[in-house]
Amino acid sequence: MQDQDQFLAVLQNDGVPVPDRTSAIPQPLATVIDRALIDNPDIYYKSAAEFKQALFNSIL
């Protein structure tokens, strides 16, 4: 994988879920972040307002 273009690797591979990278982020917030990064097959949060509300709800 070292010979692969780094930007192409980011675009072609699924991201590593937040809880797999660090335990410092609370699970509800990690879930919101992971969902925000979903764009295949569809974008999870359809608007900034929806994402903002999910962030707000995750820290309550």
Protein Blocks (a to p, Z undefined) as FASTA:
>chain_A
ZZpcfklmmmmpccddfklmockbcfklmmmmmmmmpcbfbdfblcfklmmmmmmmmmZZ
